[in-house]
Amino acid sequence: MQVAAHAERAAAELPSVRRASAATAQQAAAAAQRLDAALAQIADIARTVQELAAASQGTKQVLETVDKVAFQT
């Protein structure tokens, strides 16, 4: 009799468990979308930092050239 009672309780809880599982799956999908967006933003930031570093190196070379020319006169 106890086994039958447990089976009935489990069967009664099944719809609730399914709803909770579906809600959790939706939350996981939403979190994955937010993570993808954040990773794309981080990649954009990394590209921008690389561009700034390259531009900075170019500026440094120009300033060194100007210094050399300025001290030659």
C-alpha positions in Angstrom: 0.0 0.0 0.0 2.8 2.4 0.8 4.3 2.0 -2.7 1.0 2.8 -4.3 0.7 5.9 -2.1 4.2 7.1 -3.1 3.4 6.4 -6.8 0.2 8.5 -6.5 2.1 11.4 -4.9 4.8 11.2 -7.5 2.2 11.2 -10.3 0.4 14.2 -8.7 3.7 16.2 -8.4 4.7 15.4 -12.0 3.0 18.4 -13.7 4.5 20.8 -11.1 8.0 19.3 -11.8 7.5 19.6 -15.5 6.5 23.3 -15.2 9.5 24.0 -13.0 11.8 22.2 -15.4 10.4 24.2 -18.3 10.8 27.5 -16.4 14.4 26.5 -15.6 15.1 25.7 -19.2 13.7 29.1 -20.3 15.9 30.9 -17.7 18.9 29.0 -18.9 18.2 30.0 -22.5 17.8 33.6 -21.5 21.1 33.5 -19.5 22.8 32.0 -22.5 21.6 34.8 -24.7 22.8 37.4 -22.2 26.2 35.6 -22.0 26.5 35.6 -25.8 25.8 39.3 -25.9 28.3 40.0 -23.2 31.0 37.9 -24.9 30.4 39.9 -28.2 30.8 43.1 -26.3 34.1 41.9 -24.7 35.4 40.9 -28.1 34.5 44.4 -29.4 36.4 45.9 -26.5 39.4 43.7 -27.1 39.5 44.8 -30.8 39.2 48.5 -29.7 42.1 48.1 -27.3 44.2 46.5 -30.0 43.4 49.4 -32.4 44.3 51.9 -29.7 47.6 50.2 -29.0 48.5 50.2 -32.7 47.5 53.9 -33.0 49.5 54.7 -29.9 52.6 53.0 -31.4 52.1 55.1 -34.5 51.9 58.3 -32.5 55.0 57.4 -30.6 57.0 56.9 -33.8 55.8 60.2 -35.2 56.8 62.0 -31.9 60.2 60.3 -32.0 60.7 61.5 -35.6 59.7 65.0 -34.7 62.1 65.0 -31.7 65.0 63.8 -33.9 64.3 66.5 -36.6 63.9 69.2 -33.9 67.3 68.5 -32.4 69.1 68.4 -35.7 68.5 72.1 -36.3 
